[in-house]
Amino acid sequence: MIIIGIDPGIAIVGYGIIEYKNSRFTTLAYGSIQTPAHTDVEVRLEMIYDKLDELIKIYSPEEMAIEELFFNTNQKTMVPVAEARGVIMLCARHNRLKVAEYTPLQVKQSVVGYGRAVKKQVMNMISMLLRLDVTPKLDDTCDALAIAVCHANCSGSLIHNYYNQRI
């Protein structure tokens, strides 16, 4: 199964594309979609949609895993990030991808084994699990890879299937 993991944002959208086959991970691509500050929001949203659509067409993922929105400090960016997340989910829908959503706690629990793990622990585990020579510099990219790994680990579980059937 090819999975695209997404860490949504308006300035930076992290993405990680992995293949999970026979309990092994293969990293296909990772990076970020960055939009320039001081650009109209609708232009930024279009840039996100177009680049994500291009990535989906190149790598043909079967499923998308995306982080649920969580805001505890910067309420100012909540609306633009939610708009970007909506555009991302629309792009997935247009490309007929199944979408699964995970909280930061679920991602950390799945990847590190501890829901309150710190960023460095997640980065180290992702580098090890995906056999990366270099850890991604951007947190958003590493988070996207972690979301994809989380989906690979959880998508077949009864808990995940029960939760997604209820929504």
N, CA, C and O atoms as a DFTB+ gen file, in Angstrom:
668 C
 N C O
     1  1       0.846      -1.169       0.000
     2  2       0.000       0.000       0.000
     3  2       0.897       1.240       0.000
     4  3       1.866       1.315       0.756
     5  1       0.567       2.200      -0.847
     6  2       1.285       3.474      -0.880
     7  2       0.440       4.499      -0.139
     8  3      -0.745       4.672      -0.424
     9  1       1.069       5.175       0.815
    10  2       0.390       6.124       1.694
    11  2       1.068       7.478       1.566
    12  3       2.296       7.566       1.547
    13  1       0.264       8.536       1.479
    14  2       0.802       9.889       1.565
    15  2       0.368      10.458       2.913
    16  3      -0.823      10.544       3.215
    17  1       1.346      10.838       3.705
    18  2       1.082      11.467       4.993
    19  2       1.180      12.974       4.827
    20  3       2.061      13.475       4.129
    21  1       0.274      13.688       5.469
    22  2       0.212      15.137       5.331
    23  2       0.166      15.805       6.700
    24  3      -0.637      15.447       7.563
    25  1       1.052      16.788       6.873
    26  2       0.995      17.689       8.024
    27  2       0.511      19.027       7.473
    28  3       1.292      19.763       6.869
    29  1      -0.774      19.355       7.675
    30  2      -1.342      20.522       7.007
    31  2      -0.858      21.850       7.577
    32  3      -0.533      21.960       8.759
    33  1      -0.818      22.843       6.713
    34  2      -0.478      24.203       7.097
    35  2      -0.780      25.121       5.931
    36  3      -1.086      24.652       4.835
    37  1      -0.700      26.417       6.152
    38  2      -0.905      27.373       5.072
    39  2       0.437      27.837       4.515
    40  3       0.560      28.049       3.309
    41  1       1.435      27.995       5.364
    42  2       2.772      28.404       4.905
    43  2       3.581      27.193       4.461
    44  3       4.283      27.240       3.451
    45  1       3.477      26.110       5.223
    46  2       4.218      24.880       4.929
    47  2       3.299      23.682       5.111
    48  3       2.695      23.500       6.168
    49  1       3.204      22.871       4.072
    50  2       2.494      21.592       4.142
    51  2       3.572      20.519       4.032
    52  3       4.225      20.389       2.997
    53  1       3.751      19.759       5.098
    54  2       4.702      18.654       5.037
    55  2       4.058      17.454       4.379
    56  3       2.876      17.179       4.590
    57  1       4.836      16.736       3.578
    58  2       4.318      15.500       2.987
    59  2       5.376      14.408       3.066
    60  3       6.578      14.672       3.024
    61  1       4.902      13.195       3.181
    62  2       5.763      12.026       3.167
    63  2       5.032      10.903       2.459
    64  3       3.886      10.594       2.787
    65  1       5.684      10.303       1.503
    66  2       5.053       9.229       0.728
    67  2       5.855       7.958       0.954
    68  3       7.049       7.894       0.660
    69  1       5.179       6.956       1.479
    70  2       5.843       5.691       1.786
    71  2       5.054       4.539       1.183
    72  3       3.860       4.649       0.905
    73  1       5.753       3.444       0.993
    74  2       5.094       2.197       0.630
    75  2       5.246       1.263       1.818
    76  3       6.328       1.140       2.392
    77  1       4.158       0.611       2.177
    78  2       4.174      -0.353       3.263
    79  2       3.749      -1.690       2.683
    80  3       2.597      -1.880       2.294
    81  1       4.700      -2.612       2.632
    82  2       4.453      -3.910       1.999
    83  2       5.204      -4.980       2.780
    84  3       6.392      -4.829       3.069
    85  1       4.514      -6.050       3.118
    86  2       5.120      -7.155       3.866
    87  2       5.811      -6.669       5.141
    88  3       6.920      -7.093       5.463
    89  1       5.138      -5.778       5.852
    90  2       5.637      -5.215       7.117
    91  2       6.956      -4.454       6.964
    92  3       7.714      -4.322       7.924
    93  1       7.226      -3.956       5.758
    94  2       8.438      -3.162       5.513
    95  2       8.062      -1.813       4.923
    96  3       7.125      -1.692       4.134
    97  1       8.820      -0.806       5.328
    98  2       8.614       0.547       4.823
    99  2       9.632       0.860       3.739
   100  3      10.808       0.519       3.860
   101  1       9.170       1.511       2.682
   102  2      10.045       2.062       1.661
   103  2       9.644       3.526       1.497
   104  3       8.479       3.836       1.249
   105  1      10.604       4.406       1.634
   106  2      10.337       5.830       1.481
   107  2      10.411       6.182       0.003
   108  3      11.433       5.956      -0.645
   109  1       9.328       6.734      -0.525
   110  2       9.280       7.103      -1.931
   111  2       9.630       8.574      -2.131
   112  3      10.348       8.918      -3.070
   113  1       9.129       9.443      -1.256
   114  2       9.406      10.877      -1.379
   115  2       8.998      11.571      -0.088
   116  3       8.131      11.094       0.644
   117  1       9.628      12.687       0.175
   118  2       9.193      13.537       1.281
   119  2       9.693      14.947       1.027
   120  3      10.662      15.169       0.302
   121  1       9.007      15.880       1.641
   122  2       9.370      17.284       1.469
   123  2       8.265      18.181       1.968
   124  3       7.492      17.818       2.854
   125  1       8.207      19.368       1.379
   126  2       7.188      20.320       1.804
   127  2       6.694      21.137       0.622
   128  3       7.403      21.348      -0.362
   129  1       5.483      21.578       0.751
   130  2       4.895      22.539      -0.169
   131  2       4.901      23.850       0.590
   132  3       4.254      23.973       1.630
   133  1       5.620      24.818       0.083
   134  2       5.724      26.102       0.782
   135  2       5.087      27.203      -0.044
   136  3       5.281      27.296      -1.256
   137  1       4.317      28.038       0.650
   138  2       3.670      29.162      -0.022
   139  2       4.242      30.458       0.541
   140  3       4.499      30.549       1.742
   141  1       4.442      31.456      -0.308
   142  2       5.047      32.699       0.160
   143  2       4.110      33.530       1.041
   144  3       2.914      33.649       0.773
   145  1       4.688      34.096       2.091
   146  2       3.942      35.021       2.944
   147  2       3.526      36.230       2.109
   148  3       4.084      36.487       1.043
   149  1       2.561      36.946       2.601
   150  2       2.073      38.162       1.934
   151  2       1.477      37.874       0.564
   152  3       1.435      38.753      -0.297
   153  1       1.015      36.639       0.360
   154  2       0.315      36.252      -0.860
   155  2      -1.135      36.022      -0.467
   156  3      -1.411      35.511       0.619
   157  1      -2.057      36.392      -1.336
   158  2      -3.473      36.196      -1.035
   159  2      -3.737      34.736      -0.673
   160  3      -3.182      33.818      -1.276
   161  1      -4.597      34.546       0.326
   162  2      -4.881      33.201       0.827
   163  2      -5.375      32.284      -0.292
   164  3      -4.965      31.126      -0.367
   165  1      -6.245      32.788      -1.155
   166  2      -6.781      31.924      -2.212
   167  2      -5.698      31.476      -3.179
   168  3      -5.789      30.385      -3.742
   169  1      -4.672      32.299      -3.383
   170  2      -3.542      31.919      -4.238
   171  2      -2.723      30.838      -3.540
   172  3      -2.293      29.871      -4.169
   173  1      -2.511      31.008      -2.242
   174  2      -1.764      30.007      -1.474
   175  2      -2.490      28.665      -1.487
   176  3      -1.863      27.617      -1.644
   177  1      -3.816      28.699      -1.321
   178  2      -4.606      27.463      -1.336
   179  2      -4.522      26.779      -2.691
   180  3      -4.434      25.554      -2.768
   181  1      -4.549      27.565      -3.756
   182  2      -4.427      27.000      -5.102
   183  2      -3.050      26.360      -5.299
   184  3      -2.934      25.301      -5.915
   185  1      -2.016      27.004      -4.776
   186  2      -0.662      26.448      -4.879
   187  2      -0.580      25.103      -4.162
   188  3       0.011      24.154      -4.675
   189  1      -1.172      25.027      -2.982
   190  2      -1.173      23.776      -2.212
   191  2      -1.908      22.687      -2.988
   192  3      -1.405      21.572      -3.129
   193  1      -3.089      23.009      -3.485
   194  2      -3.878      22.036      -4.236
   195  2      -3.098      21.534      -5.449
   196  3      -2.984      20.327      -5.662
   197  1      -2.563      22.462      -6.242
   198  2      -1.884      22.076      -7.486
   199  2      -0.664      21.200      -7.232
   200  3      -0.463      20.206      -7.931
   201  1       0.155      21.554      -6.244
   202  2       1.368      20.768      -5.958
   203  2       1.003      19.393      -5.395
   204  3       1.615      18.387      -5.755
   205  1       0.009      19.357      -4.515
   206  2      -0.420      18.077      -3.952
   207  2      -1.011      17.181      -5.037
   208  3      -0.738      15.981      -5.073
   209  1      -1.813      17.759      -5.909
   210  2      -2.394      17.005      -7.022
   211  2      -1.287      16.415      -7.898
   212  3      -1.383      15.272      -8.345
   213  1      -0.249      17.193      -8.135
   214  2       0.905      16.724      -8.928
   215  2       1.595      15.542      -8.240
   216  3       1.919      14.547      -8.888
   217  1       1.816      15.654      -6.928
   218  2       2.451      14.567      -6.171
   219  2       1.607      13.298      -6.220
   220  3       2.139      12.201      -6.391
   221  1       0.301      13.446      -6.072
   222  2      -0.592      12.284      -6.106
   223  2      -0.545      11.613      -7.470
   224  3      -0.550      10.385      -7.557
   225  1      -0.502      12.392      -8.517
   226  2      -0.452      11.826      -9.871
   227  2       0.898      11.133     -10.139
   228  3       0.940      10.134     -10.858
   229  1       1.980      11.640      -9.581
   230  2       3.301      11.034      -9.772
   231  2       3.412       9.710      -8.997
   232  3       3.861       8.708      -9.554
   233  1       3.007       9.700      -7.719
   234  2       3.265       8.547      -6.845
   235  2       2.078       7.603      -6.678
   236  3       2.248       6.508      -6.143
   237  1       0.908       7.984      -7.110
   238  2      -0.301       7.143      -7.056
   239  2      -0.552       6.495      -5.689
   240  3      -0.699       5.275      -5.606
   241  1      -0.602       7.294      -4.624
   242  2      -0.923       6.681      -3.330
   243  2      -2.356       6.167      -3.341
   244  3      -3.208       6.650      -4.087
   245  1      -2.592       5.181      -2.497
   246  2      -3.934       4.617      -2.374
   247  2      -4.709       5.286      -1.247
   248  3      -5.937       5.353      -1.274
   249  1      -3.970       5.781      -0.256
   250  2      -4.615       6.373       0.910
   251  2      -3.831       7.586       1.382
   252  3      -2.623       7.695       1.175
   253  1      -4.561       8.499       2.026
   254  2      -3.942       9.685       2.619
   255  2      -4.192       9.645       4.115
   256  3      -5.297       9.341       4.566
   257  1      -3.158       9.953       4.875
   258  2      -3.280      10.101       6.316
   259  2      -2.942      11.557       6.627
   260  3      -1.921      12.073       6.173
   261  1      -3.790      12.206       7.389
   262  2      -3.628      13.629       7.670
   263  2      -3.791      13.878       9.163
   264  3      -4.586      13.224       9.839
   265  1      -3.027      14.830       9.655
   266  2      -3.118      15.155      11.072
   267  2      -4.358      15.996      11.339
   268  3      -4.661      16.932      10.599
   269  1      -5.064      15.649      12.400
   270  2      -6.197      16.462      12.827
   271  2      -5.663      17.793      13.337
   272  3      -4.534      17.871      13.821
   273  1      -6.471      18.830      13.228
   274  2      -6.035      20.147      13.688
   275  2      -5.990      20.183      15.203
   276  3      -6.874      19.669      15.888
   277  1      -4.943      20.800      15.700
   278  2      -4.761      20.950      17.138
   279  2      -4.171      22.329      17.371
   280  3      -3.063      22.617      16.919
   281  1      -4.891      23.171      18.064
   282  2      -4.403      24.517      18.335
   283  2      -4.432      24.755      19.827
   284  3      -5.478      24.665      20.469
   285  1      -3.265      25.061      20.368
   286  2      -3.233      25.394      21.791
   287  2      -2.626      26.768      22.031
   288  3      -2.833      27.354      23.094
   289  1      -1.884      27.289      21.067
   290  2      -1.252      28.581      21.301
   291  2      -1.599      29.615      20.242
   292  3      -2.041      30.710      20.588
   293  1      -1.416      29.309      18.976
   294  2      -1.557      30.314      17.937
   295  2      -2.938      30.259      17.279
   296  3      -3.106      29.673      16.209
   297  1      -3.912      30.873      17.930
   298  2      -5.281      30.886      17.420
   299  2      -5.395      31.687      16.122
   300  3      -6.333      31.486      15.350
   301  1      -4.452      32.588      15.880
   302  2      -4.487      33.454      14.700
   303  2      -4.402      32.662      13.392
   304  3      -5.016      33.040      12.395
   305  1      -3.652      31.579      13.397
   306  2      -3.467      30.794      12.168
   307  2      -4.509      29.693      11.999
   308  3      -4.483      28.960      11.010
   309  1      -5.415      29.574      12.950
   310  2      -6.371      28.471      12.921
   311  2      -7.201      28.448      11.632
   312  3      -7.305      27.398      10.999
   313  1      -7.787      29.569      11.230
   314  2      -8.663      29.582      10.061
   315  2      -7.892      29.284       8.776
   316  3      -8.326      28.421       8.014
   317  1      -6.769      29.955       8.494
   318  2      -6.050      29.626       7.257
   319  2      -5.563      28.173       7.203
   320  3      -5.576      27.558       6.136
   321  1      -5.140      27.628       8.329
   322  2      -4.697      26.230       8.353
   323  2      -5.885      25.302       8.109
   324  3      -5.758      24.302       7.403
   325  1      -7.036      25.631       8.692
   326  2      -8.239      24.828       8.459
   327  2      -8.650      24.895       6.986
   328  3      -9.088      23.897       6.414
   329  1      -8.509      26.066       6.380
   330  2      -8.817      26.197       4.958
   331  2      -7.870      25.346       4.114
   332  3      -8.297      24.686       3.167
   333  1      -6.583      25.366       4.463
   334  2      -5.599      24.548       3.744
   335  2      -5.928      23.068       3.903
   336  3      -5.838      22.299       2.946
   337  1      -6.304      22.682       5.097
   338  2      -6.665      21.278       5.347
   339  2      -7.867      20.877       4.502
   340  3      -7.917      19.762       3.983
   341  1      -8.836      21.779       4.361
   342  2      -9.995      21.515       3.527
   343  2      -9.617      21.322       2.065
   344  3     -10.140      20.432       1.394
   345  1      -8.709      22.156       1.575
   346  2      -8.239      22.031       0.187
   347  2      -7.497      20.706       0.000
   348  3      -7.646      20.046      -1.028
   349  1      -6.709      20.328       0.984
   350  2      -5.968      19.062       0.927
   351  2      -6.940      17.883       0.864
   352  3      -6.752      16.958       0.074
   353  1      -7.970      17.922       1.695
   354  2      -8.946      16.828       1.703
   355  2      -9.752      16.807       0.406
   356  3     -10.108      15.735      -0.084
   357  1     -10.041      17.979      -0.150
   358  2     -10.731      18.040      -1.442
   359  2      -9.866      17.426      -2.540
   360  3     -10.367      16.698      -3.397
   361  1      -8.579      17.720      -2.512
   362  2      -7.657      17.141      -3.492
   363  2      -7.652      15.616      -3.372
   364  3      -7.656      14.912      -4.382
   365  1      -7.644      15.115      -2.152
   366  2      -7.702      13.663      -1.935
   367  2      -9.000      13.099      -2.510
   368  3      -8.995      12.063      -3.174
   369  1     -10.083      13.773      -2.255
   370  2     -11.385      13.329      -2.761
   371  2     -11.406      13.296      -4.289
   372  3     -11.888      12.334      -4.887
   373  1     -10.877      14.360      -4.921
   374  2     -10.845      14.416      -6.384
   375  2      -9.980      13.308      -6.985
   376  3     -10.195      12.885      -8.121
   377  1      -9.001      12.844      -6.208
   378  2      -8.123      11.772      -6.667
   379  2      -8.546      10.401      -6.129
   380  3      -7.808       9.424      -6.251
   381  1      -9.722      10.342      -5.541
   382  2     -10.323       9.101      -5.051
   383  2      -9.476       8.373      -3.997
   384  3      -9.399       7.144      -3.983
   385  1      -8.851       9.153      -3.126
   386  2      -8.068       8.565      -2.043
   387  2      -8.926       8.434      -0.788
   388  3      -9.725       9.317      -0.474
   389  1      -8.753       7.333      -0.081
   390  2      -9.328       7.219       1.249
   391  2      -8.525       8.142       2.154
   392  3      -7.310       8.267       2.001
   393  1      -9.201       8.787       3.095
   394  2      -8.519       9.699       4.013
   395  2      -8.735       9.208       5.439
   396  3      -9.858       8.911       5.848
   397  1      -7.638       9.131       6.183
   398  2      -7.696       8.792       7.603
   399  2      -7.087       9.952       8.383
   400  3      -6.115      10.564       7.940
   401  1      -7.659      10.247       9.535
   402  2      -7.205      11.363      10.350
   403  2      -6.653      10.842      11.670
   404  3      -7.191       9.907      12.265
   405  1      -5.561      11.471      12.115
   406  2      -4.925      11.060      13.364
   407  2      -4.568      12.281      14.200
   408  3      -4.170      13.319      13.672
   409  1      -4.716      12.139      15.495
   410  2      -4.300      13.202      16.410
   411  2      -2.789      13.101      16.618
   412  3      -2.206      12.042      16.389
   413  1      -2.150      14.189      17.049
   414  2      -0.715      14.110      17.365
   415  2      -0.412      13.014      18.401
   416  3       0.614      12.338      18.311
   417  1      -1.297      12.845      19.370
   418  2      -1.119      11.809      20.386
   419  2      -1.108      10.412      19.758
   420  3      -0.270       9.582      20.110
   421  1      -2.034      10.151      18.832
   422  2      -2.087       8.855      18.157
   423  2      -0.824       8.607      17.336
   424  3      -0.302       7.493      17.315
   425  1      -0.340       9.637      16.667
   426  2       0.860       9.494      15.837
   427  2       2.055       9.144      16.714
   428  3       2.791       8.206      16.409
   429  1       2.254       9.882      17.791
   430  2       3.384       9.627      18.690
   431  2       3.283       8.237      19.312
   432  3       4.280       7.522      19.409
   433  1       2.079       7.858      19.731
   434  2       1.872       6.534      20.330
   435  2       2.231       5.434      19.341
   436  3       2.878       4.453      19.707
   437  1       1.815       5.596      18.097
   438  2       2.052       4.581      17.074
   439  2       3.522       4.492      16.681
   440  3       4.047       3.396      16.479
   441  1       4.177       5.625      16.572
   442  2       5.552       5.655      16.069
   443  2       6.578       5.397      17.168
   444  3       7.531       4.643      16.971
   445  1       6.382       6.025      18.323
   446  2       7.377       5.936      19.399
   447  2       6.943       4.970      20.505
   448  3       7.778       4.419      21.222
   449  1       5.630       4.774      20.632
   450  2       5.134       3.925      21.709
   451  2       4.755       4.712      22.940
   452  3       4.405       4.135      23.969
   453  1       4.823       6.048      22.841
   454  2       4.511       6.923      23.967
   455  2       3.863       8.186      23.413
   456  3       4.487       8.925      22.652
   457  1       2.611       8.434      23.795
   458  2       1.837       9.540      23.255
   459  2       2.329      10.929      23.605
   460  3       1.929      11.911      22.978
   461  1       3.198      11.018      24.609
   462  2       3.737      12.323      25.013
   463  2       5.206      12.475      24.609
   464  3       5.941      13.276      25.187
   465  1       5.616      11.700      23.619
   466  2       7.009      11.760      23.152
   467  2       7.329      13.167      22.648
   468  3       6.452      13.881      22.162
   469  1       8.588      13.547      22.771
   470  2       9.028      14.855      22.268
   471  2       9.415      14.727      20.805
   472  3       9.644      13.628      20.301
   473  1       9.484      15.863      20.137
   474  2       9.755      15.926      18.695
   475  2      11.018      15.148      18.324
   476  3      11.026      14.430      17.324
   477  1      12.072      15.280      19.108
   478  2      13.348      14.618      18.820
   479  2      13.189      13.094      18.810
   480  3      13.793      12.414      17.980
   481  1      12.387      12.560      19.721
   482  2      12.154      11.121      19.769
   483  2      11.432      10.642      18.510
   484  3      11.760       9.590      17.961
   485  1      10.458      11.413      18.063
   486  2       9.719      11.060      16.852
   487  2      10.662      11.101      15.652
   488  3      10.658      10.192      14.822
   489  1      11.469      12.156      15.565
   490  2      12.409      12.295      14.448
   491  2      13.398      11.128      14.403
   492  3      13.671      10.580      13.335
   493  1      13.922      10.758      15.548
   494  2      14.879       9.645      15.607
   495  2      14.225       8.327      15.186
   496  3      14.820       7.543      14.446
   497  1      13.015       8.090      15.653
   498  2      12.333       6.844      15.326
   499  2      11.980       6.786      13.841
   500  3      12.103       5.735      13.214
   501  1      11.541       7.911      13.279
   502  2      11.210       7.947      11.846
   503  2      12.462       7.668      11.020
   504  3      12.416       6.897      10.062
   505  1      13.566       8.286      11.382
   506  2      14.830       8.043      10.664
   507  2      15.211       6.572      10.710
   508  3      15.680       6.012       9.719
   509  1      15.009       5.949      11.866
   510  2      15.367       4.544      12.029
   511  2      14.394       3.633      11.260
   512  3      14.826       2.755      10.513
   513  1      13.093       3.844      11.443
   514  2      12.089       2.994      10.788
   515  2      12.160       3.058       9.270
   516  3      11.993       2.049       8.586
   517  1      12.411       4.263       8.749
   518  2      12.437       4.447       7.296
   519  2      13.849       4.355       6.719
   520  3      14.054       4.529       5.518
   521  1      14.817       4.078       7.595
   522  2      16.214       3.933       7.170
   523  2      16.681       5.156       6.364
   524  3      17.243       5.027       5.276
   525  1      16.434       6.337       6.926
   526  2      16.826       7.575       6.263
   527  2      18.270       7.907       6.614
   528  3      18.657       7.840       7.780
   529  1      19.056       8.258       5.627
   530  2      20.434       8.666       5.871
   531  2      20.496      10.016       6.582
   532  3      21.361      10.262       7.422
   533  1      19.550      10.883       6.218
   534  2      19.490      12.225       6.795
   535  2      18.075      12.473       7.302
   536  3      17.104      12.241       6.581
   537  1      17.957      12.943       8.541
   538  2      16.654      13.282       9.089
   539  2      16.153      14.551       8.399
   540  3      16.910      15.511       8.254
   541  1      14.895      14.567       7.975
   542  2      14.364      15.779       7.341
   543  2      14.554      17.003       8.234
   544  3      14.359      16.936       9.447
   545  1      14.936      18.118       7.618
   546  2      15.212      19.336       8.388
   547  2      13.946      19.968       8.938
   548  3      13.934      20.449      10.071
   549  1      12.890      19.973       8.153
   550  2      11.648      20.598       8.597
   551  2      10.835      19.657       9.465
   552  3      10.646      18.489       9.126
   553  1      10.350      20.178      10.600
   554  2       9.469      19.394      11.469
   555  2       8.233      18.923      10.716
   556  3       7.753      17.810      10.926
   557  1       7.717      19.788       9.828
   558  2       6.493      19.461       9.091
   559  2       6.691      18.210       8.225
   560  3       5.790      17.378       8.117
   561  1       7.851      18.084       7.622
   562  2       8.143      16.924       6.781
   563  2       8.267      15.664       7.629
   564  3       7.722      14.617       7.280
   565  1       8.974      15.767       8.727
   566  2       9.129      14.615       9.624
   567  2       7.765      14.200      10.190
   568  3       7.468      13.012      10.310
   569  1       6.943      15.196      10.535
   570  2       5.607      14.894      11.049
   571  2       4.772      14.170       9.988
   572  3       4.036      13.237      10.305
   573  1       4.888      14.598       8.741
   574  2       4.131      13.953       7.663
   575  2       4.552      12.495       7.489
   576  3       3.709      11.619       7.298
   577  1       5.842      12.242       7.555
   578  2       6.321      10.855       7.478
   579  2       5.796      10.044       8.663
   580  3       5.403       8.888       8.506
   581  1       5.793      10.655       9.849
   582  2       5.287       9.972      11.043
   583  2       3.800       9.654      10.898
   584  3       3.349       8.590      11.322
   585  1       3.040      10.566      10.304
   586  2       1.610      10.346      10.082
   587  2       1.408       9.173       9.117
   588  3       0.521       8.346       9.324
   589  1       2.221       9.101       8.075
   590  2       2.128       7.987       7.124
   591  2       2.464       6.663       7.808
   592  3       1.775       5.664       7.599
   593  1       3.517       6.651       8.620
   594  2       3.902       5.437       9.353
   595  2       2.793       5.042      10.332
   596  3       2.459       3.864      10.459
   597  1       2.235       6.025      11.012
   598  2       1.127       5.766      11.931
   599  2      -0.019       5.079      11.194
   600  3      -0.594       4.110      11.691
   601  1      -0.342       5.578      10.025
   602  2      -1.444       4.977       9.254
   603  2      -1.109       3.541       8.854
   604  3      -1.965       2.658       8.923
   605  1       0.125       3.313       8.441
   606  2       0.534       1.950       8.083
   607  2       0.398       1.026       9.296
   608  3      -0.038      -0.118       9.166
   609  1       0.771       1.527      10.467
   610  2       0.699       0.722      11.689
   611  2      -0.729       0.507      12.166
   612  3      -1.035      -0.531      12.753
   613  1      -1.607       1.473      11.923
   614  2      -2.946       1.438      12.513
   615  2      -4.064       1.068      11.561
   616  3      -5.136       0.664      12.012
   617  1      -3.854       1.190      10.268
   618  2      -4.978       1.089       9.331
   619  2      -5.673      -0.265       9.348
   620  3      -6.858      -0.347       9.022
   621  1      -4.982      -1.307       9.714
   622  2      -5.615      -2.622       9.764
   623  2      -6.162      -2.980      11.122
   624  3      -6.752      -4.047      11.293
   625  1      -5.975      -2.097      12.101
   626  2      -6.393      -2.441      13.458
   627  2      -7.903      -2.317      13.621
   628  3      -8.548      -1.530      12.928
   629  1      -8.445      -3.075      14.513
   630  2      -9.877      -3.025      14.788
   631  2     -10.274      -1.677      15.367
   632  3     -11.360      -1.177      15.077
   633  1      -9.410      -1.083      16.183
   634  2      -9.713       0.226      16.772
   635  2      -9.844       1.269      15.672
   636  3     -10.796       2.048      15.673
   637  1      -8.905       1.295      14.736
   638  2      -8.945       2.262      13.640
   639  2     -10.191       2.054      12.785
   640  3     -10.872       3.017      12.436
   641  1     -10.489       0.806      12.449
   642  2     -11.653       0.518      11.617
   643  2     -12.950       0.906      12.321
   644  3     -13.863       1.431      11.684
   645  1     -13.041       0.654      13.622
   646  2     -14.227       1.019      14.384
   647  2     -14.395       2.535      14.405
   648  3     -15.487       3.046      14.156
   649  1     -13.325       3.245      14.698
   650  2     -13.369       4.705      14.778
   651  2     -13.785       5.310      13.439
   652  3     -14.634       6.200      13.405
   653  1     -13.207       4.845      12.348
   654  2     -13.517       5.418      11.036
   655  2     -14.914       5.053      10.546
   656  3     -15.492       5.788       9.746
   657  1     -15.464       3.941      11.006
   658  2     -16.834       3.596      10.618
   659  2     -17.839       4.493      11.322
   660  3     -18.942       4.705      10.819
   661  1     -17.467       5.022      12.481
   662  2     -18.384       5.845      13.252
   663  2     -18.472       7.266      12.725
   664  3     -19.462       7.950      12.986
   665  1     -17.451       7.737      11.978
   666  2     -17.484       9.118      11.494
   667  2     -18.144       9.245      10.155
   668  3     -18.246      10.348       9.619
